[in-house]
């Protein structure tokens, strides 16, 4: 029977990675202390080091990421609505229905 994989919380991973960054113990010692594989200690340490700059970017940078995504969605919607209006105008012309154009 297979042994079920353990799932560690983000807090646990951060604690282990922080301990590794401090450099007071070797990765093997940390792994024994927390009962995990030494490779996991190294992976979590590297991940923490890579993501540290994100912590100090602040809300302004994080907000811009959402704004770009929202902007793309709105541009897609405008394009879709423009195509629908063009289609309906052509159909109205084919059926002989007068079309009022905005701002004309």
Secondary structure by P-SEA (a helix, b strand, c coil): cccbbbbbcaaaaaaaaaaaaaccccaaaaaaaacccaaaaaaaaaaaaaacccccccaaaaaaaaaaaaaaaaaaaaaaaaaaaaaaaaaaaaabbbbbbccc
